[in-house]
Amino acid sequence: MSHGTYVPVLDRNHLKTISRAMKSRRPLTEVAGELEFASVADLLEATATALGMVRVDLEGISVDGSVLDGFPIKVIHRFEVFPLKRQEDRVTLAVSNPFEIHAIDAIAAEMRVAITPVLVDADQLRSLIQTQLGVGAETLDGLLAQQKGDERELIESLAGQDLEDAAEAQQASVVRLVNEILAAAIEARASDIHVEAQEQGLKLRYRIDGMLQKQPTAPEMNQFRNAIVTRLKIMARLNIAEKRIPQDGRIKLRVKGREIDIRVSMIPMLHGEGVVMRVLDKENLTFSLRGIGMPEEVYARFQNLIRLPHGIILVTGPTGSGKTTTLYSALAEIKNEENKIITTEDPIEYQLPGINQIQVNAKVGLTFAASLRSILRHDPDVVLVGEIRDLETAESATQASLTGHLVFSTLHTNDAAGAFMRLCDMGVEPFLVSSTVEGVLAQRLVRRLCAECRERDTRTPTEAPDDFPWDALRAARRTLYGPAGCPNCRGAGYRGRMGIYELLVANDEIRGLATERAPSTVLKKAARRAGMATLRDDGWRKVVNGITTIDEVLRVTKSDD
């Protein structure tokens, strides 16, 4: 469990510096750099040696749940410790701050056992605590302690079916429990939080890098399900008495000094209301075409498109493929004091400085098509229509481009070539489609390999897809990588996402084929002859460069043959 590498000896002054850093929760990476250690692991190894302790790496460690029997949960959270092993009269205790001697003494006195402290990494310890106890365990422990005492009636009302005045859902413990669920999701870089009502109880899942991950929760959380949902309704300013129809709202939070916007959607389900929250981290997002993984040649051609005086530029892909981010990035590149940009969106996800944004409201007749007609009376140079969903919107966008405006929009098609056929199927005349659409960018999102733990992928050509470019891999003298899993990526093997792209620029041949309503397969072949790299091509390029994996490309693309 302990590392066997040589580490330098720390003196008393060094230990004081480390002690102060641990007490103030200063990042140990900074301390390691100051004391000239190569890593935090080496710093912890040296600290353990100086204090006569054992240093334990918690990565991949398995803990028997029985060690928690009789162990006070509140102590785990208060002192940030966790029992790893238990014998009759001795407990091996993982600690992230070995200088808090009083904590170890307090636990020894309360449990009447001897304590053997071992030094562990703080991030690994927090991850272990959450895995073993679940999100919000400390708060649940407090609620259950109340349940055992005089406030049994309060807790039963929290778990009840009707909270007419919501006073119970505003109790400090429930407020803290909901805050912990939200804070844990933001800390995990989740884009969505799913609170699902199931027959067997509450299910909590976070969508991280496009994939849903079930979060550990204590079984006791189930009895507070209604209180949690009601608290979320209060935060989102929704009607707490209405449980029969869907409701939408917003929550604004400040987490560690960052502005977080959360879109809340509630829908009645068989076993209670289901809640999905979209997390919009305003301060953690920059709109830049350079930063979203666009290849250099695609970036150069797309730059030419977004600077055209008029025409339609479409971005296509399924829901959640990053279309909005690409469009916002394009607008951010071309906005200046000489042009006027107006958008009509449903909903407005991010507020863009220097750009005029309209929120679609179908209930009062403010549809994409209606708002687009009004926008053209406001003398815009560039217009963004959130999505072309129907003939009316498609015709309005076409007319806007014919009258000298540059129009950006999105479509749901499988590839770039399919956009021409989709517009024609909506009812737009083929000659109008061919003369107005200047370019179509199809995109998908793939997960990036975690740089800390990626490992060599040993599969052979017979085990890989037939169209994987082994020749390109060998010519570039690159290695094929796959996911491993570490604390940095929460065991997923991936951290973050990037786009893969397919850019079709309309030329004379493509316009002619579009006018004749040629199938998308014919248009795609013409575009490839003109130099278009497909989604699959760009995906393989990123695999060859060691950024993502074969499995990720297979997950979001299909073969071009």
Helices and strands as residue ranges (DSSP letters): H 12-24, H 28-34, H 40-51, E 54-55, G 65-68, H 73-79, E 81-86, E 90-95, H 101-111, E 114-119, H 122-133, H 137-148, H 152-158, G 168-170, H 172-187, E 190-198, E 201-208, E 211-214, G 219-224, H 225-235, E 247-255, E 258-269, E 272-281, G 282-284, G 290-292, H 296-306, E 311-316, H 323-334, E 341-345, E 356-359, G 362-364, H 368-375, G 376-378, E 382-385, H 391-402, E 406-411, H 418-426, H 430-436, E 437-449, E 455-456, G 461-463, H 470-475, E 481-482, G 487-489, E 494-505, H 508-515, H 520-529, H 535-544, H 550-556
